Amino acid sequence: MPNRPLTLPKQDCVDCPIRHKAVCAHCEPDELSVLEEIKFYKGFSAGQPIVWAGDQMEFVGSVVSGVASMTQTMEDGRRQMVGLLLPSDFLGRPNRETVAYDVQAATDVVLCCFRRNPFHQLITTTPHISQRLLEMTLDELDAAREWMLLLGRKTAREKIASFLTIIARRDASLKNMPSLGGPLTFDLPLTREAMADYMGLTIETVSRQMTALRKDSVIELDGKRHIIVPDFEALLAETGDDDDGGLPA
């Protein structure tokens, strides 16, 4: 299947939609000017591989738009989606030549890229970048622990609600919404099939639970992917998470 040409952004760092969430979030104007000199954009059509596990990766970068999936293949050919890269997430290791997972564009994806070696050198001379990269690494670790809980202990309904909560929070943060108190709207980044793969469910179970959440007025569906959340707290209550740290009643 031929790849569709993507329109790549031509914009200064200060106007970037992920400016305050990406690895450059803490950079001063003079530091941004250095990044401007070494950055370039790469576009990938939905379904196109970005990098295969074990391949050399000559660049690192941030997701500007779209969603990419990270997948690991076992010796017998079984595949498991182990993570998602959403806008502002960082791809690659500055001090490592290869990647451990297959990374594929789940939707059309645009990356803001930096050559790996120059970026690695920049980390040592720009504390704002190294500090932000550490923050993002720790956030990724927290997200991985949260996903371990989701896969291991949550019911199908709680898994779907948790996934919707993650997407809603990320979408709101990119829109710089001060709170999640009112109605929220966002588009699902994955098909039902991909959601099932990611959460260890069947497609039928995903569809059934989405329908149940709609019937219970927790969410509203506009087409297959557009989601409306009338009350975020109601959705949060369906995740099974104990946010206040108290003992169950």
N, C-alpha and C positions, 0 to 999 in steps of 0.2 A: 504494500500500500504506500503510495508516494506521500512524502511529508508535505503538508501545506505550509507555504511561507508565512512566517509570523512577522507582524509589525513590531520592531524592537524600539524601546523608548529612546529618545534623545533628549535628556534632561540633566540639569545640574543636580548634584547631590542634595542641595537644600530643598529642591522641589520633589524629591523622591517620595512616593507614597509610604514607604517603609522606613523613612529617615529616622524616626524616633523609636523604632523597635529593633532595628538591625544591628549588626556588629559595629556600625559607625555612630550609634546613638549618642555617645558621649563626646564625640569629636568636636574640637574647636574649628573655626573657619579655616585656619591655616592647615590643620590636619586634613580637613575635607579636600582642600586643594591638592594635597599629595595623593589622596585616593582618586581624585578626578583624573590624574595623570596616568594611573595604572589600571583603571577599570575598563571593562568592555562587557557587552551584553551578548548572551546566547539564548536562542529561542528553541523550544522543543514542542512538537505537536503532540496531542494526546495519544498515548500508546507508544511513543518513541522512547527508546532507552537513552538515558543520560550518561550512565557509566555502568559497566558490569563489575561484579565482585572480582577482585584480584587484578583488575586492569590498573595501569598507571593513570593517575589523575594529575594533570599539569596545572589545574586551576582549583581555587576554592571560590565560594560565592554565597550570596544570599538570594533566596527566592523573592522576586519582586511581585510576581503574580502567578496564580495557578497553584496546583498541588502535585507533589511527586510522592510516589510510594517507595518504600525501602523493603526489599524482599530477600529472604535467605532461602537457598535451595539445599536440600539434604542430599546425601549420597544416593538415595533410592529415587531421586527425582521429585520428591514432595517439596512443595513451596509454601512458605508462610510469610505473609506480610507482617513485618516487625515494627513498622513506623511510618509516619507521614511527615512530609516536609511542607509546611504551610507558609504563606507570605511572611517574610522577615526571618525565617529559619535559615540556619547556616549549613552549608553542604561542604564536606571535605575536612581534612586535617592539615593544617599548615606544615606540620613536621612529619607527615606520613605520605609516602608516594602512592599507595594503593588504598582502595576502599574495601570494606568487609562485606558490603551488601550490593545487590543489584538495585540501581536507582532508576525508576522509570516515570515518565510524565503521565500522571493519572488524568490531568486535563492539559490544555495548552499551558506551557510554563515559560516564564522569562526569568533568567538568572542574571544578576549583577555579579560579574566574575572578576577575579584578580589572579594573576599568575602566582602559583604557589610559592616559589622562592622569594620574589620581591615582597609578597605579603608576609611571609615568615620573618623577613628582615625588618619589616615595618612594625611587627609586634614588639620587637626588642627596643625600638626607639619611640614608640607611641603608647604610653601607659593607658590612655583612654581606650584604645582598641583591645589591648590585652585584658584590661579589667572587664570590658563588656563581653569579651569572648568567654571569660571565666564565668560571669553571671549566666550567660546563655547555656554553658555546659552544665552548670548546676541545675538550671531550670529543666534542661533535657533529662537529667538524672531523676528529678522529681516526677516528671511526666512518665518516665519509664516505670518507676515504682507504682505510680497510680494505675498504669495500664496493666501491670502484673496483678494488681488487685481486681481490676475489671475482668480480666480473662480467667482468673482462678476462682473467684468467689461470688461474682454477681450473677443475678438471674438475667435472662434474655432482655426483659423489659428494662432492667437497670443498666444493662450494657448499652442499649439504644439511647436511653435518656442521658447517660454519661457522655456518649459520643456527641450527641446534639449539644450538650452543655459546653464541651470543649470547643466545638466549632463556633457556637454563639459567642463565647468569651473572646475568642481570637478575632472574630469579625468585629466585635464591639471595640476591642483595643485598637485595631487598625483604623477604625472610624473616629478614634479619640472620644468615645462616648464616656462621660464622667460616671455613669452608673448604669446598672442593668435592671432598673426598676420598672421601666415601661415596656411596651410591646417591642419585640425584636424581630427583624426579618433578615434572612440570609439564604444563600443557595448551598445546598449540599455539594461538597467537592467530589463525592464518589457516587458511583452507581450502586444499586442495591446489591449487586453481585460482589463488588469490591468491598462494600461494608460487611457483607457476610464473611468474606475471606479474612478481613482485618480482625473481626471479633469472634471468629471461630463458630459462626452460626450458619444455618442454611438460608438461602434466599427467601424461602417461604416463611421462615421465622422472622426475618427482618421485616418483610412486608406485613406480616400479621401484627407484629408489635407496633409498627408505625401506624397501622390502621387503628389499633387499640388506643394509642396515645391521642390520635385524632378524635375518636369517639368519646374519649374522656375529657375532651376540650383542653388537653395539655398543650397540643400543637394544632396548627391549621396547615393544610397542604394546598398549595397552589401549583398544580402540575406535579411532575415527578420529583423535582428537586428544590423548589422554592418553599421555604419553611417560614411560618409565622409563629412566634411564641408570645401569646397574649400576656403571660405572667411568668417571668423567669424563675421566680421562687417556686412556683408550682412544678416547673420542669426539674429544678434542682432537687425537690423533694422526692422525685421519682428515681434518683440515682442511687439511693441507699447510703449515701455518704453521711457521716456524722460530723458536720462542720463545727459544731460547738464543743466537741470533745467530751460530751457528757455520756453517761451510761444510758443504754436503751431503757425505755419505760417498761 
